[in-house]
Amino acid sequence: MQAIVTKYIPPTNHRPARIKATAMAGSVTISYDYANYHEWPFRKAAQALCDKFGWDWEMTGGSLPDGSIVWVKLP
């Protein structure tokens, strides 16, 4: 099992804000969706990573002191 770490990447002069989801297998970065903030963009990024690798997980998340959110597979 791999944990997924999601982290906010602030906007720059050339790129909008993003959320990056990273696991041992790889990573994926999605745009921060301000219009649908209620859908929790960190969960959407974790789900995008699961979709990329074909993982069919039911997951739960928790925050770390640095502001990252970690997602793990429920048993």
Residue, then its C-alpha position, 0 to 999 in steps of 0.5 A: m500500500q502507498a500513501i498519497v501526499t497532496k500539497y498546495i502549490p501557489p500561483t506564479n507569474h506564469r502558472p495558476a495555483r495547483i495541487k500536487a498528489t505524490a506517491m512512491a509510484g509517481s505524481v500528478t498535478i491538477s489545477y486548483d479549482y476555485a469555482n468548486y472549492h466545496e469539492w475539496p481539491f486535495r481529494k480530487a488530486a488524490q483521486a486523479l493519482c488513483d485514476k492514473f494508476g488504476w487504483d480503486w481505493e476507498m480512502t480517508g485523509g488527514s493533515l500534516p503540520d506543514g499543511s499537506i494532506v495525506w491519503v491512505k486506503l481504508p481496509 
